[in-house]
Amino acid sequence: MTNDPAALDPAVKVDLWRQRFFEAQAAAEEFIQGVHGDEGVSAWIQANSRITADLLQSQRPAGESATVHFMNRLQRQLLLYDSAVTSEPQPSGTVLRNAECGILRYRKQAAGAGVKLTFASPCPYCQELNTAIAARYVESDVTVSCEQAGDGCTWRAESRHASEGDADGPPDRGGTVD
């Protein structure tokens, strides 16, 4: 007779993956900050953005613009933590509104449970990392920016060449984020 553990419920698996990812991220943050300081964190963000942009390039679905792919990835990342995210097409591109960030909520819960957090807030790190990824990955005429708003943020991917009457953005950008 074997003592194989029972299969995990899908919701339990999701929670466990979130926890493991959070633990690995927190450990990396603590190590890099402790050994290399702010310069190490900046170098890590640059290396991470290069690696992620290269990975995104190899994973981009045929016919989808890099901007749409990036914004879809960002939205899915936020949804992994049950963030309140909506995507809105704009004449110049896409606006991703994160009304309540699940990553921030998750970190607050962890801190409340006694987990030592390296960064007081994940927001500056998240914003710097994702804008660095976008700068390496999205089309050259697109600017990606983020504005903090309470326990959420607003991400914008805007083309400098979009016409005012085109809500989907230029055809080569692949339309809007679902």
C-alpha positions as CSV (number, residue, x, y, z in Angstrom):
1,M,0.0,0.0,0.0
2,T,1.3,3.4,-0.9
3,N,0.8,6.6,1.0
4,D,0.3,8.9,-2.0
5,P,-1.2,12.2,-0.9
6,A,-4.7,13.1,-2.3
7,A,-4.8,15.4,-5.3
8,L,-5.1,19.0,-4.3
9,D,-8.3,20.9,-4.9
10,P,-7.7,23.4,-7.8
11,A,-8.4,26.4,-5.5
12,V,-5.9,25.1,-3.0
13,K,-3.4,24.7,-5.8
14,V,-3.8,28.3,-6.9
15,D,-3.4,29.5,-3.3
16,L,-0.3,27.4,-2.9
17,W,1.3,28.6,-6.1
18,R,0.6,32.2,-5.0
19,Q,2.2,31.5,-1.7
20,R,5.3,29.8,-3.2
21,F,5.8,32.6,-5.8
22,F,5.4,35.2,-3.0
23,E,8.0,33.4,-0.9
24,A,10.5,33.1,-3.7
25,Q,10.0,36.8,-4.7
26,A,10.3,37.9,-1.0
27,A,13.5,35.9,-0.6
28,A,15.0,37.3,-3.8
29,E,14.1,40.8,-2.8
30,E,15.6,40.4,0.7
31,F,18.8,38.8,-0.7
32,I,19.4,41.4,-3.4
33,Q,18.5,44.4,-1.2
34,G,20.7,43.0,1.7
35,V,23.7,42.2,-0.3
36,H,23.6,44.7,-3.1
37,G,21.4,47.5,-1.9
38,D,19.3,49.8,-4.1
39,E,21.8,49.4,-7.0
40,G,21.4,45.7,-6.9
41,V,17.6,46.0,-7.1
42,S,17.9,48.3,-10.1
43,A,20.3,45.9,-11.8
44,W,17.9,43.0,-11.0
45,I,15.0,44.9,-12.5
46,Q,17.0,45.6,-15.7
47,A,18.1,41.9,-16.0
48,N,14.5,40.7,-15.2
49,S,13.1,43.1,-17.8
50,R,15.5,41.9,-20.5
51,I,14.8,38.2,-19.8
52,T,11.0,38.8,-19.7
53,A,10.9,40.9,-22.9
54,D,12.9,38.1,-24.7
55,L,10.5,35.5,-23.3
56,L,7.5,37.5,-24.3
57,Q,8.9,37.9,-27.8
58,S,9.2,34.1,-28.2
59,Q,5.7,33.5,-26.8
60,R,3.7,36.2,-28.7
61,P,0.8,34.7,-30.6
62,A,0.9,35.2,-34.4
63,G,-1.0,38.3,-35.4
64,E,-1.0,39.9,-32.0
65,S,0.9,43.1,-31.4
66,A,3.6,43.3,-28.7
67,T,1.6,46.0,-27.0
68,V,-1.6,43.9,-26.8
69,H,0.4,40.9,-25.7
70,F,2.1,42.9,-22.9
71,M,-1.2,44.4,-21.7
72,N,-2.9,41.0,-21.7
73,R,0.0,39.5,-19.7
74,L,-0.1,42.4,-17.2
75,Q,-3.9,42.0,-16.8
76,R,-3.6,38.2,-16.3
77,Q,-0.8,38.7,-13.8
78,L,-3.0,41.1,-11.7
79,L,-5.9,38.6,-12.0
80,L,-3.8,35.8,-10.6
81,Y,-4.1,37.7,-7.3
82,D,-7.8,38.5,-7.7
83,S,-7.2,42.2,-8.5
84,A,-10.2,44.2,-9.6
85,V,-9.0,44.9,-13.2
86,T,-10.8,46.3,-16.2
87,S,-9.5,47.1,-19.6
88,E,-10.7,50.0,-21.7
89,P,-9.9,50.8,-25.3
90,Q,-9.0,54.4,-25.9
91,P,-8.4,56.4,-29.1
92,S,-4.6,56.2,-28.4
93,G,-4.4,52.7,-27.0
94,T,-5.5,50.8,-23.9
95,V,-6.1,51.7,-20.3
96,L,-5.9,49.0,-17.7
97,R,-7.5,50.0,-14.4
98,N,-6.6,48.1,-11.3
99,A,-9.1,49.4,-8.8
100,E,-7.9,47.1,-6.0
101,C,-4.6,45.4,-6.4
102,G,-4.6,41.8,-5.2
103,I,-0.8,41.8,-5.0
104,L,-0.9,44.7,-2.6
105,R,-3.8,43.1,-0.6
106,Y,-1.9,39.8,-0.5
107,R,1.3,41.5,0.8
108,K,-0.7,43.3,3.5
109,Q,-2.2,40.0,4.6
110,A,1.2,38.4,4.7
111,A,2.6,41.3,6.8
112,G,-0.4,41.0,9.1
113,A,0.6,37.3,9.6
114,G,4.1,38.3,10.6
115,V,5.9,37.9,7.3
116,K,8.9,40.3,7.0
117,L,8.6,42.3,3.8
118,T,11.7,43.8,2.2
119,F,9.8,46.6,0.4
120,A,7.3,48.7,2.3
121,S,5.2,48.6,-0.9
122,P,5.4,46.5,-4.0
123,C,4.1,49.3,-6.2
124,P,7.4,51.1,-7.1
125,Y,9.1,47.8,-7.9
126,C,6.1,46.6,-10.0
127,Q,5.9,49.8,-11.9
128,E,9.6,50.1,-12.6
129,L,9.8,46.4,-13.6
130,N,6.8,46.5,-15.9
131,T,7.6,49.8,-17.6
132,A,11.2,48.5,-18.2
133,I,9.7,45.3,-19.8
134,A,7.4,47.4,-21.9
135,A,10.3,49.7,-23.0
136,R,12.1,46.7,-24.3
137,Y,9.1,44.9,-25.8
138,V,6.3,47.0,-27.1
139,E,6.3,48.8,-30.4
140,S,8.6,51.8,-30.6
141,D,5.7,54.3,-31.0
142,V,4.0,53.1,-27.8
143,T,4.6,54.5,-24.4
144,V,3.5,52.4,-21.3
145,S,3.0,54.3,-18.1
146,C,1.5,53.7,-14.7
147,E,-0.2,56.0,-12.1
148,Q,-0.7,54.9,-8.5
149,A,-4.2,55.4,-7.1
150,G,-4.9,54.3,-3.6
151,D,-4.7,50.5,-3.4
152,G,-4.6,50.3,-7.2
153,C,-3.1,51.8,-10.3
154,T,-3.9,52.7,-13.9
155,W,-1.7,51.4,-16.7
156,R,-1.8,53.1,-20.1
157,A,-0.4,51.9,-23.4
158,E,-0.6,54.8,-25.7
159,S,0.5,55.1,-29.3
160,R,1.9,58.5,-30.3
161,H,0.5,57.9,-33.8
162,A,-3.1,56.9,-33.1
163,S,-5.8,59.0,-34.7
164,E,-8.3,60.6,-32.4
165,G,-11.2,58.7,-34.1
166,D,-9.8,55.2,-33.9
167,A,-10.9,53.6,-30.6
168,D,-9.0,50.4,-31.4
169,G,-5.7,52.0,-32.1
170,P,-3.8,51.6,-35.3
171,P,-4.3,48.2,-37.0
172,D,-0.7,47.2,-36.5
173,R,-1.2,47.3,-32.8
174,G,-3.6,44.4,-32.9
175,G,-6.7,46.0,-31.5
176,T,-7.7,46.1,-27.9
177,V,-7.0,44.0,-24.9
178,D,-9.8,41.5,-24.1
